[in-house]
Amino acid sequence: MTGDEESAQQCTLSEPVNLHAALETAAIEHLDVDGDRTVVIYQQAILMVTATEGQVTETREFDVELWQESPTEPDRDPDSLLAAFIDELIATTETTRR
C-alpha cells in the first residue's frame, strides 16, 4: 500500500484451524515467515496473514493485511479482495466465521 493507507481484516473462527493446511487445500501460494505470520500471494496481490490467537498451525483468530496490490488490478477495492481471500480460505475448512 502507498502512503498511510492500510487495509486489513480480522477473522474469528468457531474452532482452531491449521491455516497452512487450509492454504494448501485452496492451492493458494504462501511462504512462512515465522510461527505467527505467513506471506500469501492471492490473485497476484501480496497479503500478510498473522495468527492473533495461537500460531498459524492452530489458530482461532487471524488478521489479513494487504501489503501490495495486484499489478494487473491496482484499482481493485482492497476490502473486497481481503473478504474474497478469507471466504475462499474458510471454505476449505469445516469451521465458520462468527
CNS distance restraints for C-alpha pairs under 8 A (distance, minus, plus):
assign (resid   1 and name CA) (resid   5 and name CA) 6.17 0.50 0.50
assign (resid   1 and name CA) (resid   6 and name CA) 6.53 0.50 0.50
assign (resid   1 and name CA) (resid  66 and name CA) 7.10 0.50 0.50
assign (resid   1 and name CA) (resid  67 and name CA) 5.70 0.50 0.50
assign (resid   1 and name CA) (resid  68 and name CA) 5.35 0.50 0.50
assign (resid   1 and name CA) (resid  69 and name CA) 6.87 0.50 0.50
assign (resid   6 and name CA) (resid  65 and name CA) 7.59 0.50 0.50
assign (resid   6 and name CA) (resid  66 and name CA) 7.26 0.50 0.50
assign (resid   7 and name CA) (resid  65 and name CA) 5.84 0.50 0.50
assign (resid   7 and name CA) (resid  66 and name CA) 5.63 0.50 0.50
assign (resid   7 and name CA) (resid  78 and name CA) 6.30 0.50 0.50
assign (resid   7 and name CA) (resid  79 and name CA) 6.72 0.50 0.50
assign (resid   8 and name CA) (resid  63 and name CA) 6.83 0.50 0.50
assign (resid   8 and name CA) (resid  64 and name CA) 5.43 0.50 0.50
assign (resid   8 and name CA) (resid  65 and name CA) 4.16 0.50 0.50
assign (resid   8 and name CA) (resid  66 and name CA) 6.26 0.50 0.50
assign (resid   8 and name CA) (resid  79 and name CA) 7.49 0.50 0.50
assign (resid   8 and name CA) (resid  82 and name CA) 7.37 0.50 0.50
assign (resid   9 and name CA) (resid  63 and name CA) 5.67 0.50 0.50
assign (resid   9 and name CA) (resid  64 and name CA) 5.36 0.50 0.50
assign (resid   9 and name CA) (resid  65 and name CA) 6.60 0.50 0.50
assign (resid   9 and name CA) (resid  79 and name CA) 7.69 0.50 0.50
assign (resid   9 and name CA) (resid  82 and name CA) 6.87 0.50 0.50
assign (resid   9 and name CA) (resid  83 and name CA) 7.76 0.50 0.50
assign (resid  10 and name CA) (resid  61 and name CA) 7.27 0.50 0.50
assign (resid  10 and name CA) (resid  62 and name CA) 5.80 0.50 0.50
assign (resid  10 and name CA) (resid  63 and name CA) 4.33 0.50 0.50
assign (resid  10 and name CA) (resid  64 and name CA) 6.34 0.50 0.50
assign (resid  11 and name CA) (resid  61 and name CA) 5.62 0.50 0.50
assign (resid  11 and name CA) (resid  62 and name CA) 5.45 0.50 0.50
assign (resid  11 and name CA) (resid  63 and name CA) 6.27 0.50 0.50
assign (resid  11 and name CA) (resid  86 and name CA) 7.63 0.50 0.50
assign (resid  11 and name CA) (resid  97 and name CA) 6.70 0.50 0.50
assign (resid  12 and name CA) (resid  60 and name CA) 5.74 0.50 0.50
assign (resid  12 and name CA) (resid  61 and name CA) 4.47 0.50 0.50
assign (resid  12 and name CA) (resid  62 and name CA) 6.77 0.50 0.50
assign (resid  12 and name CA) (resid  97 and name CA) 5.71 0.50 0.50
assign (resid  12 and name CA) (resid  98 and name CA) 6.23 0.50 0.50
assign (resid  13 and name CA) (resid  60 and name CA) 4.92 0.50 0.50
assign (resid  13 and name CA) (resid  61 and name CA) 6.18 0.50 0.50
assign (resid  13 and name CA) (resid  95 and name CA) 6.33 0.50 0.50
assign (resid  13 and name CA) (resid  96 and name CA) 5.80 0.50 0.50
assign (resid  13 and name CA) (resid  97 and name CA) 4.85 0.50 0.50
assign (resid  13 and name CA) (resid  98 and name CA) 6.32 0.50 0.50
assign (resid  14 and name CA) (resid  60 and name CA) 6.80 0.50 0.50
assign (resid  14 and name CA) (resid  95 and name CA) 6.00 0.50 0.50
assign (resid  14 and name CA) (resid  96 and name CA) 6.12 0.50 0.50
assign (resid  14 and name CA) (resid  97 and name CA) 6.57 0.50 0.50
assign (resid  14 and name CA) (resid  98 and name CA) 6.75 0.50 0.50
assign (resid  15 and name CA) (resid  59 and name CA) 8.00 0.50 0.50
assign (resid  15 and name CA) (resid  60 and name CA) 5.88 0.50 0.50
assign (resid  15 and name CA) (resid  95 and name CA) 6.14 0.50 0.50
assign (resid  16 and name CA) (resid  58 and name CA) 5.39 0.50 0.50
assign (resid  16 and name CA) (resid  59 and name CA) 4.71 0.50 0.50
assign (resid  16 and name CA) (resid  60 and name CA) 4.43 0.50 0.50
assign (resid  17 and name CA) (resid  22 and name CA) 7.85 0.50 0.50
assign (resid  17 and name CA) (resid  57 and name CA) 6.90 0.50 0.50
assign (resid  17 and name CA) (resid  58 and name CA) 5.03 0.50 0.50
assign (resid  17 and name CA) (resid  59 and name CA) 5.50 0.50 0.50
assign (resid  17 and name CA) (resid  60 and name CA) 6.50 0.50 0.50
assign (resid  17 and name CA) (resid  93 and name CA) 7.52 0.50 0.50
assign (resid  17 and name CA) (resid  95 and name CA) 7.90 0.50 0.50
assign (resid  18 and name CA) (resid  22 and name CA) 6.36 0.50 0.50
assign (resid  18 and name CA) (resid  56 and name CA) 6.22 0.50 0.50
assign (resid  18 and name CA) (resid  57 and name CA) 4.14 0.50 0.50
assign (resid  18 and name CA) (resid  58 and name CA) 4.73 0.50 0.50
assign (resid  18 and name CA) (resid  59 and name CA) 6.72 0.50 0.50
assign (resid  19 and name CA) (resid  23 and name CA) 6.02 0.50 0.50
assign (resid  19 and name CA) (resid  56 and name CA) 5.53 0.50 0.50
assign (resid  19 and name CA) (resid  57 and name CA) 5.75 0.50 0.50
assign (resid  19 and name CA) (resid  58 and name CA) 7.13 0.50 0.50
assign (resid  19 and name CA) (resid  59 and name CA) 7.59 0.50 0.50
assign (resid  20 and name CA) (resid  24 and name CA) 6.17 0.50 0.50
assign (resid  20 and name CA) (resid  56 and name CA) 6.76 0.50 0.50
assign (resid  20 and name CA) (resid  57 and name CA) 6.16 0.50 0.50
assign (resid  21 and name CA) (resid  25 and name CA) 6.07 0.50 0.50
assign (resid  21 and name CA) (resid  57 and name CA) 7.83 0.50 0.50
assign (resid  22 and name CA) (resid  26 and name CA) 6.11 0.50 0.50
assign (resid  22 and name CA) (resid  89 and name CA) 6.09 0.50 0.50
assign (resid  22 and name CA) (resid  90 and name CA) 7.63 0.50 0.50
assign (resid  22 and name CA) (resid  92 and name CA) 5.76 0.50 0.50
assign (resid  22 and name CA) (resid  93 and name CA) 6.53 0.50 0.50
assign (resid  23 and name CA) (resid  27 and name CA) 6.03 0.50 0.50
assign (resid  23 and name CA) (resid  28 and name CA) 5.19 0.50 0.50
assign (resid  23 and name CA) (resid  29 and name CA) 7.26 0.50 0.50
assign (resid  23 and name CA) (resid  30 and name CA) 7.37 0.50 0.50
assign (resid  23 and name CA) (resid  89 and name CA) 6.51 0.50 0.50
assign (resid  24 and name CA) (resid  28 and name CA) 6.22 0.50 0.50
assign (resid  24 and name CA) (resid  29 and name CA) 7.70 0.50 0.50
assign (resid  25 and name CA) (resid  92 and name CA) 6.47 0.50 0.50
assign (resid  26 and name CA) (resid  88 and name CA) 7.22 0.50 0.50
assign (resid  26 and name CA) (resid  89 and name CA) 6.56 0.50 0.50
assign (resid  26 and name CA) (resid  92 and name CA) 6.32 0.50 0.50
assign (resid  28 and name CA) (resid  40 and name CA) 7.26 0.50 0.50
assign (resid  28 and name CA) (resid  41 and name CA) 6.94 0.50 0.50
assign (resid  28 and name CA) (resid  42 and name CA) 6.53 0.50 0.50
assign (resid  29 and name CA) (resid  40 and name CA) 5.87 0.50 0.50
assign (resid  29 and name CA) (resid  41 and name CA) 5.43 0.50 0.50
assign (resid  29 and name CA) (resid  42 and name CA) 7.13 0.50 0.50
assign (resid  30 and name CA) (resid  38 and name CA) 6.51 0.50 0.50
assign (resid  30 and name CA) (resid  39 and name CA) 5.48 0.50 0.50
assign (resid  30 and name CA) (resid  40 and name CA) 4.27 0.50 0.50
assign (resid  30 and name CA) (resid  41 and name CA) 6.13 0.50 0.50
assign (resid  31 and name CA) (resid  38 and name CA) 5.65 0.50 0.50
assign (resid  31 and name CA) (resid  39 and name CA) 5.18 0.50 0.50
assign (resid  31 and name CA) (resid  40 and name CA) 6.51 0.50 0.50
assign (resid  32 and name CA) (resid  37 and name CA) 6.48 0.50 0.50
assign (resid  32 and name CA) (resid  38 and name CA) 4.48 0.50 0.50
assign (resid  32 and name CA) (resid  39 and name CA) 6.35 0.50 0.50
assign (resid  33 and name CA) (resid  37 and name CA) 5.36 0.50 0.50
assign (resid  33 and name CA) (resid  38 and name CA) 5.26 0.50 0.50
assign (resid  33 and name CA) (resid  39 and name CA) 6.81 0.50 0.50
assign (resid  34 and name CA) (resid  38 and name CA) 7.06 0.50 0.50
assign (resid  35 and name CA) (resid  55 and name CA) 5.52 0.50 0.50
assign (resid  35 and name CA) (resid  56 and name CA) 5.97 0.50 0.50
assign (resid  35 and name CA) (resid  57 and name CA) 7.66 0.50 0.50
assign (resid  36 and name CA) (resid  50 and name CA) 5.50 0.50 0.50
assign (resid  36 and name CA) (resid  51 and name CA) 5.05 0.50 0.50
assign (resid  36 and name CA) (resid  52 and name CA) 7.50 0.50 0.50
assign (resid  36 and name CA) (resid  54 and name CA) 7.62 0.50 0.50
assign (resid  36 and name CA) (resid  55 and name CA) 4.91 0.50 0.50
assign (resid  36 and name CA) (resid  56 and name CA) 5.27 0.50 0.50
assign (resid  37 and name CA) (resid  48 and name CA) 6.86 0.50 0.50
assign (resid  37 and name CA) (resid  49 and name CA) 5.59 0.50 0.50
assign (resid  37 and name CA) (resid  50 and name CA) 4.44 0.50 0.50
assign (resid  37 and name CA) (resid  51 and name CA) 6.41 0.50 0.50
assign (resid  37 and name CA) (resid  56 and name CA) 6.66 0.50 0.50
assign (resid  38 and name CA) (resid  48 and name CA) 5.92 0.50 0.50
assign (resid  38 and name CA) (resid  49 and name CA) 5.21 0.50 0.50
assign (resid  38 and name CA) (resid  50 and name CA) 6.59 0.50 0.50
assign (resid  38 and name CA) (resid  56 and name CA) 7.63 0.50 0.50
assign (resid  39 and name CA) (resid  46 and name CA) 7.00 0.50 0.50
assign (resid  39 and name CA) (resid  47 and name CA) 5.80 0.50 0.50
assign (resid  39 and name CA) (resid  48 and name CA) 4.70 0.50 0.50
assign (resid  39 and name CA) (resid  49 and name CA) 6.27 0.50 0.50
assign (resid  40 and name CA) (resid  46 and name CA) 5.75 0.50 0.50
assign (resid  40 and name CA) (resid  47 and name CA) 4.99 0.50 0.50
assign (resid  40 and name CA) (resid  48 and name CA) 6.12 0.50 0.50
assign (resid  40 and name CA) (resid  49 and name CA) 7.11 0.50 0.50
assign (resid  41 and name CA) (resid  45 and name CA) 5.58 0.50 0.50
assign (resid  41 and name CA) (resid  46 and name CA) 4.76 0.50 0.50
assign (resid  41 and name CA) (resid  47 and name CA) 6.28 0.50 0.50
assign (resid  42 and name CA) (resid  46 and name CA) 6.42 0.50 0.50
assign (resid  42 and name CA) (resid  47 and name CA) 7.16 0.50 0.50
assign (resid  42 and name CA) (resid  85 and name CA) 7.14 0.50 0.50
assign (resid  43 and name CA) (resid  70 and name CA) 6.87 0.50 0.50
assign (resid  44 and name CA) (resid  69 and name CA) 7.58 0.50 0.50
assign (resid  44 and name CA) (resid  70 and name CA) 4.79 0.50 0.50
assign (resid  44 and name CA) (resid  71 and name CA) 7.07 0.50 0.50
assign (resid  44 and name CA) (resid  72 and name CA) 7.66 0.50 0.50
assign (resid  45 and name CA) (resid  66 and name CA) 7.50 0.50 0.50
assign (resid  45 and name CA) (resid  67 and name CA) 7.69 0.50 0.50
assign (resid  45 and name CA) (resid  68 and name CA) 5.69 0.50 0.50
assign (resid  45 and name CA) (resid  69 and name CA) 4.80 0.50 0.50
assign (resid  45 and name CA) (resid  70 and name CA) 4.14 0.50 0.50
assign (resid  45 and name CA) (resid  71 and name CA) 7.52 0.50 0.50
assign (resid  46 and name CA) (resid  66 and name CA) 6.29 0.50 0.50
assign (resid  46 and name CA) (resid  67 and name CA) 5.43 0.50 0.50
assign (resid  46 and name CA) (resid  68 and name CA) 5.06 0.50 0.50
assign (resid  46 and name CA) (resid  69 and name CA) 6.67 0.50 0.50
assign (resid  46 and name CA) (resid  70 and name CA) 7.43 0.50 0.50
assign (resid  47 and name CA) (resid  64 and name CA) 6.54 0.50 0.50
assign (resid  47 and name CA) (resid  65 and name CA) 5.51 0.50 0.50
assign (resid  47 and name CA) (resid  66 and name CA) 4.64 0.50 0.50
assign (resid  47 and name CA) (resid  67 and name CA) 5.31 0.50 0.50
assign (resid  47 and name CA) (resid  68 and name CA) 7.07 0.50 0.50
assign (resid  48 and name CA) (resid  63 and name CA) 7.96 0.50 0.50
assign (resid  48 and name CA) (resid  64 and name CA) 5.65 0.50 0.50
assign (resid  48 and name CA) (resid  65 and name CA) 5.15 0.50 0.50
assign (resid  48 and name CA) (resid  66 and name CA) 6.55 0.50 0.50
assign (resid  48 and name CA) (resid  67 and name CA) 6.66 0.50 0.50
assign (resid  49 and name CA) (resid  62 and name CA) 6.74 0.50 0.50
assign (resid  49 and name CA) (resid  63 and name CA) 5.70 0.50 0.50
assign (resid  49 and name CA) (resid  64 and name CA) 4.58 0.50 0.50
assign (resid  49 and name CA) (resid  65 and name CA) 6.58 0.50 0.50
assign (resid  50 and name CA) (resid  56 and name CA) 7.25 0.50 0.50
assign (resid  50 and name CA) (resid  62 and name CA) 5.40 0.50 0.50
assign (resid  50 and name CA) (resid  63 and name CA) 5.18 0.50 0.50
assign (resid  50 and name CA) (resid  64 and name CA) 6.50 0.50 0.50
assign (resid  51 and name CA) (resid  55 and name CA) 5.45 0.50 0.50
assign (resid  51 and name CA) (resid  56 and name CA) 5.35 0.50 0.50
assign (resid  51 and name CA) (resid  59 and name CA) 6.16 0.50 0.50
assign (resid  51 and name CA) (resid  60 and name CA) 7.97 0.50 0.50
assign (resid  51 and name CA) (resid  61 and name CA) 6.05 0.50 0.50
assign (resid  51 and name CA) (resid  62 and name CA) 4.25 0.50 0.50
assign (resid  51 and name CA) (resid  63 and name CA) 6.49 0.50 0.50
assign (resid  52 and name CA) (resid  59 and name CA) 7.53 0.50 0.50
assign (resid  52 and name CA) (resid  61 and name CA) 5.46 0.50 0.50
assign (resid  52 and name CA) (resid  62 and name CA) 5.05 0.50 0.50
assign (resid  52 and name CA) (resid  63 and name CA) 6.84 0.50 0.50
assign (resid  53 and name CA) (resid  59 and name CA) 5.53 0.50 0.50
assign (resid  53 and name CA) (resid  60 and name CA) 6.07 0.50 0.50
assign (resid  53 and name CA) (resid  61 and name CA) 5.32 0.50 0.50
assign (resid  53 and name CA) (resid  62 and name CA) 7.02 0.50 0.50
assign (resid  54 and name CA) (resid  58 and name CA) 6.03 0.50 0.50
assign (resid  54 and name CA) (resid  59 and name CA) 4.86 0.50 0.50
assign (resid  54 and name CA) (resid  60 and name CA) 7.33 0.50 0.50
assign (resid  54 and name CA) (resid  61 and name CA) 7.95 0.50 0.50
assign (resid  55 and name CA) (resid  59 and name CA) 5.54 0.50 0.50
assign (resid  64 and name CA) (resid  82 and name CA) 6.94 0.50 0.50
assign (resid  65 and name CA) (resid  82 and name CA) 7.66 0.50 0.50
assign (resid  66 and name CA) (resid  78 and name CA) 7.09 0.50 0.50
assign (resid  66 and name CA) (resid  82 and name CA) 7.35 0.50 0.50
assign (resid  69 and name CA) (resid  73 and name CA) 7.20 0.50 0.50
assign (resid  69 and name CA) (resid  74 and name CA) 5.57 0.50 0.50
assign (resid  69 and name CA) (resid  76 and name CA) 7.97 0.50 0.50
assign (resid  69 and name CA) (resid  78 and name CA) 7.77 0.50 0.50
assign (resid  70 and name CA) (resid  74 and name CA) 5.57 0.50 0.50
assign (resid  76 and name CA) (resid  80 and name CA) 7.81 0.50 0.50
assign (resid  76 and name CA) (resid  81 and name CA) 7.35 0.50 0.50
assign (resid  77 and name CA) (resid  81 and name CA) 6.48 0.50 0.50
assign (resid  78 and name CA) (resid  82 and name CA) 6.22 0.50 0.50
assign (resid  79 and name CA) (resid  83 and name CA) 6.05 0.50 0.50
assign (resid  80 and name CA) (resid  84 and name CA) 6.02 0.50 0.50
assign (resid  81 and name CA) (resid  85 and name CA) 6.24 0.50 0.50
assign (resid  82 and name CA) (resid  86 and name CA) 6.19 0.50 0.50
assign (resid  83 and name CA) (resid  87 and name CA) 6.04 0.50 0.50
assign (resid  84 and name CA) (resid  88 and name CA) 6.09 0.50 0.50
assign (resid  85 and name CA) (resid  89 and name CA) 6.08 0.50 0.50
assign (resid  86 and name CA) (resid  90 and name CA) 5.97 0.50 0.50
assign (resid  87 and name CA) (resid  91 and name CA) 6.01 0.50 0.50
assign (resid  88 and name CA) (resid  92 and name CA) 6.84 0.50 0.50
assign (resid  89 and name CA) (resid  93 and name CA) 7.35 0.50 0.50
assign (resid  90 and name CA) (resid  94 and name CA) 7.67 0.50 0.50
assign (resid  90 and name CA) (resid  95 and name CA) 6.92 0.50 0.50
assign (resid  90 and name CA) (resid  96 and name CA) 6.74 0.50 0.50
assign (resid  90 and name CA) (resid  97 and name CA) 7.72 0.50 0.50
